[in-house]
Amino acid sequence: MPPQLSIIAPVYNEAGNLERLVTETDDAMTSTGLDYELILVDDRSTDGSRDELARLSAGDERVRALSLDRHAGQSAALLAGLRGARAPLVVTMDADLQNDPADIPAIVALLEDHDVVSGVRAKRKDTVPRRLASRISNRVRRLVLGDPCTDIGCALKGYRAASIEDLPPFDGLHRFLPLLALRHGGNYAEIPVGHRARTAGASKYNIRGRFLRGVLDLFGVSWYRRRAVPVAAHPLESPPCHHSLPRTSG
């Protein structure tokens, strides 16, 4: 029987964080009573994360470890997890423990009445340059695209699975996922969530590279939204048959 909730986290060189991630996620989900799966997608880590994932998934049937064929980035790992998810509700988060799994139940509760729920980090534990770059990029993205998401850098988000079907696969998808999930309409909500300092692993954040790629992606998504066409179709119903009665003489 499929689970009620799929929790997805891309993984790249997060050895030392993964066991705690599994434990904290289970602690958070215990109070909900929901049957869940935790999908951890390895982006070809080089630090021992793969071995840790294999051990964790072997010891807990709720933990599903997937692996990309090659190192392809966060968007590819996230999309692989979304495609492998089996539940009608989906929560995404980072594997570095800067997102607090204790916030997941509140996001799931909002999904009862919303299609997309985005976490907004309160009291961020980032450097000043990183917070400034995030603020600028968020404002530019919202101005150009009309994106309702005020903190796209927060990976802790929830979706109804139906809203994230048939996503266009491209590098950078994770930065626009809420907007793309709402491309056919739907209800959106935001919720304050915790943010913690990294305690293990190395940050993959690069302000210069992220800014340049973000600008290109911004115009690409803008083009896609203008040019996308609906492809859903339904069987054509046959018109009702009108049988005429034979004429009688007399």
Phi, psi and omega per residue, in radians:
M1 nan 2.291 -3.109
P2 -1.097 2.623 3.081
P3 -1.239 2.912 3.123
Q4 -1.502 -0.388 -3.089
L5 -2.495 2.339 3.005
S6 -1.906 2.197 3.086
I7 -1.927 2.194 -2.993
I8 -2.131 2.318 3.091
A9 -2.428 2.050 2.985
P10 -1.157 2.565 -3.084
V11 -2.265 2.206 2.970
Y12 -2.536 1.926 3.126
N13 0.937 1.037 3.129
E14 -2.063 0.509 3.094
A15 -1.019 2.361 -3.105
G16 1.731 -0.292 3.124
N17 -1.835 -0.408 -2.887
L18 -1.247 -0.726 3.138
E19 -1.120 -0.736 3.098
R20 -1.144 -0.636 3.099
L21 -1.052 -0.786 3.138
V22 -1.114 -0.765 -3.112
T23 -1.146 -0.804 -3.112
E24 -1.180 -0.615 3.102
T25 -1.135 -0.757 3.125
D26 -1.131 -0.711 3.093
D27 -1.041 -0.722 -3.126
A28 -1.189 -0.653 -3.068
M29 -1.389 -0.341 -3.125
T30 -1.001 -0.688 -3.095
S31 -1.237 -0.346 -3.078
T32 -1.493 -0.484 -3.078
G33 1.310 0.115 -3.122
L34 -1.448 2.489 2.998
D35 -1.404 2.174 -3.035
Y36 -2.319 2.865 2.958
E37 -2.238 2.466 3.095
L38 -1.924 1.921 -3.093
I39 -1.739 1.998 3.128
L40 -1.921 2.048 -3.029
V41 -1.871 1.954 -3.108
D42 -1.442 2.216 3.137
D43 -1.657 0.871 -3.139
R44 0.995 1.027 3.120
S45 -1.113 2.730 -3.120
T46 -2.121 0.177 -3.010
D47 -2.038 0.216 -3.105
G48 1.748 0.003 3.121
S49 -1.070 -0.647 -3.102
R50 -1.068 -0.765 3.126
D51 -1.136 -0.678 3.125
E52 -1.148 -0.697 3.110
L53 -1.132 -0.724 3.130
A54 -1.074 -0.722 3.140
R55 -1.170 -0.771 -3.098
L56 -1.169 -0.705 -3.130
S57 -1.252 -0.512 3.105
A58 -1.247 -0.488 -3.091
G59 -1.637 -0.091 -3.097
D60 -2.594 2.021 -3.083
E61 -1.182 -0.275 3.109
R62 -1.409 -0.252 3.131
V63 -1.654 2.093 3.107
R64 -1.976 2.089 3.139
A65 -1.783 2.127 3.070
L66 -1.994 2.776 3.141
S67 -2.434 2.336 3.050
L68 -1.300 2.703 3.133
D69 -1.227 -0.472 3.106
R70 -2.608 2.858 3.100
H71 -1.177 2.016 -3.017
A72 -2.252 -0.081 3.068
G73 1.793 2.977 -3.038
Q74 -1.089 -0.717 -3.116
S75 -1.090 -0.757 -3.133
A76 -1.121 -0.733 3.138
A77 -1.165 -0.712 3.125
L78 -1.124 -0.778 -3.115
L79 -1.132 -0.658 3.090
A80 -1.085 -0.692 3.095
G81 -1.161 -0.725 3.126
L82 -1.110 -0.689 -3.138
R83 -1.245 -0.454 3.133
G84 -1.562 -0.142 -3.100
A85 -1.189 2.502 -3.086
R86 -1.971 -0.122 -3.019
A87 -1.675 2.776 3.098
P88 -1.322 -0.265 3.083
L89 -2.109 2.464 -3.073
V90 -2.309 2.367 3.000
V91 -2.142 2.331 3.076
T92 -1.924 2.609 3.079
M93 -2.782 2.925 3.051
D94 -1.460 2.773 3.140
A95 -1.656 0.037 -3.039
D96 -1.544 0.066 3.102
L97 1.247 0.146 3.022
Q98 -1.301 -0.496 2.917
N99 -1.420 2.468 -3.133
D100 -1.724 2.017 3.115
P101 -0.999 -0.350 3.124
A102 -1.098 -0.306 3.122
D103 -1.454 -0.188 -3.061
I104 -1.059 -0.809 -3.116
P105 -0.986 -0.649 3.139
A106 -1.176 -0.631 3.096
I107 -1.180 -0.754 3.122
V108 -1.074 -0.686 3.126
A109 -1.069 -0.684 3.131
L110 -1.228 -0.415 3.131
L111 -1.218 -0.167 3.058
E112 -1.128 -0.546 -3.083
D113 -2.126 0.075 -3.100
H114 -2.365 2.694 3.118
D115 -1.566 -0.536 -3.135
V116 -2.388 2.315 3.078
V117 -2.248 2.165 -3.080
S118 -1.976 2.263 3.038
G119 -1.317 2.504 3.058
V120 -2.107 2.056 -3.023
R121 -1.193 2.192 3.075
A122 -1.752 2.427 3.112
K123 0.918 1.054 -3.076
R124 -1.066 2.472 -3.130
K125 -1.769 0.687 -3.131
D126 -1.833 2.946 3.054
T127 -1.252 2.793 3.128
V128 -1.061 -0.815 3.113
P129 -1.022 -0.659 -3.131
R130 -1.203 -0.704 3.118
R131 -1.159 -0.665 3.134
L132 -1.157 -0.770 3.125
A133 -1.099 -0.675 3.125
S134 -1.133 -0.727 -3.119
R135 -1.121 -0.741 -3.132
I136 -1.148 -0.828 -3.097
S137 -1.124 -0.648 3.109
N138 -1.114 -0.736 -3.124
R139 -1.170 -0.748 -3.135
V140 -1.120 -0.780 -3.125
R141 -1.081 -0.752 -3.133
R142 -1.167 -0.623 3.137
L143 -1.179 -0.785 -3.059
V144 -1.318 -0.725 -2.999
L145 -1.801 -0.240 -3.010
G146 1.214 0.504 -3.107
D147 -1.202 2.218 -3.138
P148 -1.342 -0.239 -3.049
C149 -1.313 2.142 -3.101
T150 -1.600 -0.207 3.128
D151 -2.507 1.337 -3.099
I152 -1.189 -0.389 -3.136
G153 -1.258 -0.219 3.081
C154 -1.434 2.027 -3.082
A155 -1.355 -0.257 -3.086
L156 -1.378 1.756 -3.077
K157 -2.506 2.763 3.121
G158 -2.182 2.591 -3.108
Y159 -2.498 2.534 2.834
R160 -1.329 2.304 -3.032
A161 -0.991 -0.575 -3.130
A162 -1.110 -0.422 -3.096
S163 -1.415 -0.233 -3.079
I164 -2.065 0.449 3.021
E165 -1.408 2.591 3.044
D166 1.010 0.743 3.085
L167 -1.266 2.506 3.080
P168 -1.265 2.081 -3.096
P169 -1.362 2.095 3.056
F170 -2.742 2.707 3.124
D171 -1.231 2.057 -3.050
G172 1.990 -0.031 -3.127
L173 -0.929 -0.677 -3.029
H174 -1.096 -0.415 -3.139
R175 -1.353 -0.232 -3.071
F176 -2.203 0.206 -3.019
L177 -1.035 -0.805 3.116
P178 -1.022 -0.754 -3.140
L179 -1.097 -0.763 -3.133
L180 -1.206 -0.569 3.096
A181 -1.152 -0.443 -3.133
L182 -1.697 0.185 -3.022
R183 -1.139 -0.366 3.102
H184 -1.844 0.241 -3.077
G185 1.728 3.105 3.135
G186 2.327 2.995 -3.116
N187 -1.738 2.420 -3.068
Y188 -2.171 2.488 3.093
A189 -2.514 2.698 3.050
E190 -2.161 2.697 -3.115
I191 -2.566 2.373 3.080
P192 -1.153 2.391 3.109
V193 -2.319 2.823 3.129
G194 -1.288 2.848 3.079
H195 -2.539 2.270 -3.025
R196 -2.112 2.712 3.087
A197 -1.282 2.544 3.094
R198 -1.188 2.388 3.138
T199 -2.014 -0.266 3.132
A200 -2.599 2.822 -3.112
G201 1.320 3.095 -3.102
A202 -2.089 2.461 3.123
S203 -1.187 2.470 3.101
K204 -1.811 0.163 -3.059
Y205 -1.326 2.337 3.090
N206 -2.406 1.912 -3.015
I207 -1.077 -0.815 -3.083
R208 -1.099 -0.901 -3.119
G209 -1.121 -0.668 -3.126
R210 -1.173 -0.671 -3.118
F211 -1.139 -0.835 -3.100
L212 -1.113 -0.782 3.120
R213 -1.160 -0.643 -3.125
G214 -1.101 -0.658 3.123
V215 -1.132 -0.788 3.119
L216 -1.101 -0.774 3.132
D217 -1.090 -0.643 -3.122
L218 -1.005 -0.841 -3.137
F219 -1.247 -0.565 3.084
G220 -1.121 -0.778 3.128
V221 -1.189 -0.642 3.093
S222 -1.063 -0.766 3.095
W223 -1.089 -0.786 -3.103
Y224 -1.050 -0.757 -3.104
R225 -1.134 -0.566 3.117
R226 -1.328 -0.533 -3.003
R227 -1.796 -0.202 -3.100
A228 -1.102 2.474 3.127
V229 -2.161 2.584 3.099
P230 -1.264 2.428 -3.124
V231 -2.127 -0.003 3.129
A232 -1.196 2.426 3.131
A233 -2.470 2.728 -3.125
H234 -2.249 2.647 3.126
P235 -1.015 2.412 3.124
L236 -1.360 2.182 -3.135
E237 -1.375 2.413 3.106
S238 -1.280 2.500 3.093
P239 -1.144 2.615 3.136
P240 -1.090 2.505 -3.130
C241 -1.507 2.353 3.103
H242 -1.982 1.855 -3.123
H243 -1.560 2.234 3.109
S244 -1.602 2.456 3.115
L245 -1.397 2.528 3.135
P246 -1.200 2.477 3.106
R247 -1.267 2.508 3.097
T248 -2.022 2.516 3.139
S249 -1.625 2.750 3.049
G250 1.999 nan nan
